[in-house]
Amino acid sequence: MKIKYDKETDILYIKISNLPVDESDMEKEGVILDYTIDGQLVGIEVLDASKSSSKPNIVEYELA
């Protein structure tokens, strides 16, 4: 998994796998989900990320 925040565009991208993206859907306003051809989730893109989080460039990682 890879997480990237672009401060210039204010976009947060969470890459779940390296599989090729075939389709993207905006499920909710400002959240784009990327899928493979067979429907596997590849990534999550959050537009205007600073509006959703006060510190989008800080990541907290937790294993359970």
N, C-alpha and C positions, 0 to 999 in steps of 0.2 A: 504494500500500500504506500502511496506517495501523496503528500499534501502540499499544495503550492498556493501561495497568496500573491497576487499581482497588485501592488499598491497603486500603480498608475491607472489600471482599469477597474480596480476594486472588485476583483473576481477571485473567489476561493474555489479551487478545484481539488477534489478528492479522487484520486485514481486508484481503483480497486484491483484492476488487472491490466495486463498488457495486451489483451485481446483487441482485435480491430473493432472500432465503433461502426455500426451499420445504421443506427437510428438514434435520434435524440428527441425527447419529449419534454415539454415544459408542463410538469404535473401540477405545480402550483406557481403562482406569479413569482418570478425571480429564481426558480430552482429548475435546472435542466438535468435530466437523467439520460445518460448515454448507455445504449444497449448493443450487444452483439446481434448477429443475424438470427440467432436462436433464442434471443430474449434474456441473455445473461447480463446483469448489471456490470458495466465497465467503469463508470465514473459519475460523480455528482458535481455539478457546477452551481455555485451560489453567486448570483449577480448582486451588486451593491452590498457586498459582504459586511462592510463597516456599519450598515444599518441594522444588521442582524446580530452583530457582536461588537462589543466596545473595543475588543482587541483581536481582530481577525488574524494578526500575524503571530499570535501566541497559541501554541498547540499543547493541550494536555493529553497525555497518552496513558491509558490504563489497561492492564491485562487482568482478566478475571479467571 
